């Protein structure tokens, strides 16, 4: 994907209950993506939403307007 090292982190709100995701926001400015993975499976698949899509997702979660089906 890139030569930059992904710097994964979990939210400080995570309580290690096993239902967490990790993100690598350090690629947002460089590549325009925010890689996301399941913290239980660090060698598993990685989603690469655009930085704009990820920002909209976070905003929707914070405001409760995500519009989940």
C-alpha positions in Angstrom: 0.0 0.0 0.0 2.7 2.5 1.0 6.2 2.8 2.3 5.1 4.8 5.3 4.9 2.8 8.6 1.4 2.5 9.8 1.0 3.8 13.4 -2.0 2.0 14.7 -3.9 3.1 17.8 -7.2 2.5 19.6 -9.4 5.1 21.0 -8.8 6.1 24.6 -12.4 5.2 25.2 -11.7 1.6 24.4 -12.0 -0.6 27.5 -10.3 -3.7 25.9 -13.7 -5.5 25.7 -12.7 -7.0 22.4 -15.0 -4.9 20.2 -12.4 -2.4 19.1 -11.0 -1.1 15.9 -7.6 0.4 15.3 -6.8 3.3 12.9 -3.7 4.7 11.4 -4.4 8.4 10.9 -0.8 9.2 10.0 -1.6 8.4 6.3 -4.5 10.9 6.1 -2.3 13.8 4.9 0.3 11.7 3.0 -2.0 9.3 1.1 -5.5 10.6 1.8 -6.7 7.4 3.5 -7.3 6.3 7.1 -6.6 2.6 7.4 -8.9 0.7 9.8 -8.5 -2.8 11.1 -10.1 -5.1 13.7 -7.9 -5.0 16.9 -8.6 -8.7 17.5 -7.0 -9.6 14.1 -4.1 -7.3 13.5 -2.8 -9.4 10.6 -6.3 -9.5 9.0 -7.8 -7.3 6.3 -7.5 -3.6 6.4 -10.1 -1.2 5.1 -8.8 2.0 3.5 -11.6 4.6 3.5 -10.7 8.1 2.2 -9.8 10.6 4.9 -13.0 12.5 4.0 -15.2 9.4 4.3 -13.6 8.6 7.7 -14.1 12.1 8.9 -17.8 12.0 7.9 -18.2 8.6 9.7 -16.7 9.9 12.9 -18.9 13.1 12.7 -21.9 10.9 12.2 -21.1 8.8 15.2 -20.5 11.9 17.4 -23.8 13.6 16.4 -25.9 10.4 16.2 -26.7 11.2 12.5 -24.9 8.3 10.9 -28.1 6.9 9.5 -27.5 3.2 10.1 -30.0 0.9 8.4 
